[in-house]
Amino acid sequence: MLQAWGTLYAQKDSVVFQAGKNSFRTNCSGCHSIHQEIYGPMLGSISKKRPEDWLIAFIKNSRKVIRSGDPYATTLFNKFNQQQMPAFEHLSESEIKAILYYIELESKQPNLFLNDAAMPAVNNTSIIEGKLAFQEHCTMCHFIHKESDFAPALGSVTKRHSREWLIAFIQNSQKKVKANDPYAVHLYHAFDQHVMTTMLFLEPKEITDILNYIEFASTQDAAYTGKLNKDEYRKQAAIEIRKVTMKYSVIPLTSLALIVFSLLFLLIFLYQVYRFVILL
C-alpha cells in the first residue's frame, strides 16, 4: 500500500496523512486505537496483516465479510462477543486508503516510545510468567503496542487467531508459510520475507503464558515517557539476540570447548610428527 501512497518516511503533514488522521479520529477512534485494544482490536500493523482489498471490504461492511464465511473475520467477530462493527459504506475507497496510510505510519512511528515492560502489577501467575518469557524470547524482534523494523505489533493477536494456530505458528512459522496458510504467507511477504526464529524449544504451556501476557498487555495504556532512541533499542536488541544465540545454540558451549581442545591436541600431535620427520 505504501508504494501507492509514498514512502514510509513521508511527511506527516502530507495531505493524505492528515486526511487519514482526521478521518480515523472521526470514524474509528471511538472503538479503536492503533496502540491499544479498546472496544475493538488494536490496529497496529493491520495493513501488514491483511490485504488492502480485504481491509477496504471489511471497513465498508464487516457483516458482509463475516457472512461470507471468512475465517479471520469470523474469529474476530466471535472473540469480541459478536459485537457488530458499524458499516462505513459512506467512506470512499480513497478515504479508507488514507486511513490505512495513517495507521501504517503511526504503527511504526508513535509519538511516544511504547514500553512493553511498563505494565501494571498483576497477581495472575500465567501472565507474570508469560511476561518474563516474552522479555526473554520475543523482545529482540517484537513489541506488543507498536511495529518494529522487521515484525508486526502483537496487540490483540489472541483475538485474531485460535490458540492452536498461534502455538503452531510461534513454534514454526515457516511450516505455516510452506503449507500456504493465507495469513502466514501474507505476513511473510509484508515483512520482506523475514523469517521468524523457530521456537520449537518452547512448550505449549510456555507459549500459552506468553499469549496470556500479550492479551493482558494489549488492553493497557503503554504510553511511556522514558523514551529509548533507535540506537539504544538496537543495542538492547543485539544483547538479547546474543543471549538467545548462546542459550539455544546448536553447539553448546561445553561441546565447543571440547572441539577447540581436540583441535589444539591434534595440532600439537602433527607438530611433533613433523619434527620427528625432519630429524630423520
PEWOQUI-V691607 format. One line per field, one symbol per residue. ss: DSSP state (a for helix, b for strand, c for the rest). phi: phi as a letter, one per 20 degrees, with the letter a starting at -180 (. if undefined). psi: psi as a letter, one per 30 degrees, with the letter a starting at -180 (. if undefined). A space follows every 10 residues. Layout:
ss = ???
phi = ???
psi = ???
This chain:
ss = caaaaccccc ccccaaaaaa aaaaaaaccc cccccccccc cccccaaaac caaaaaaaaa caaaaaaccc aaaaaaaaac cccccccccc ccaaaaaaaa aaaaaaaacc cccbcccccc ccccaaaaaa aaaaaaaccc cccccccccc ccccccaaac ccaaaaaaaa acaaaaaacc caaaaaaaaa cccccccccc cccaaaaaaa aaaaaaaacc ccbcccccca aaaaaaaaaa aaaaaaaccc ccaaaaaaaa aaaaaaaaaa aaaaaaaaac
phi = .fffdpefef ffefffffff ffffffddff cccfdbfdec ffdgmffeec fgffffffff bfgfffffng fffffggffd llfefgfcff efffffffff fffffffdcf fdfdefeedf fcdfffffff ffffffddff cddedbeefc bffegmffed bfffffffff fbffffffem fgfffffgff dllfefgfdf fefgfffgff fffffffgee fegbeffdef ffffffffff ffgffffdff dgffffffff ffffffffff ffffffffff
psi = efeffalegl kfgleeeeee eeeeeefeff fllfgkkcfl lkgkgefffk leeeeeeeee ieeeeeffgk eeeeeeeefh hhkkkkkhff kleeeeeeee eeeeefefil ekkjjffill klfjeeeeee eeeeeeffff fkleflkafg llkfkgffff lleeeeeeee eiefeeefgh keeeeeeeef hhhkkkkkhf fkleeeeeee eeeeeefffk jgkkfikkle eeeeeeeeee eeeeeeegke jleeeeeeee eeeeeeeeee eeeeeeeee.
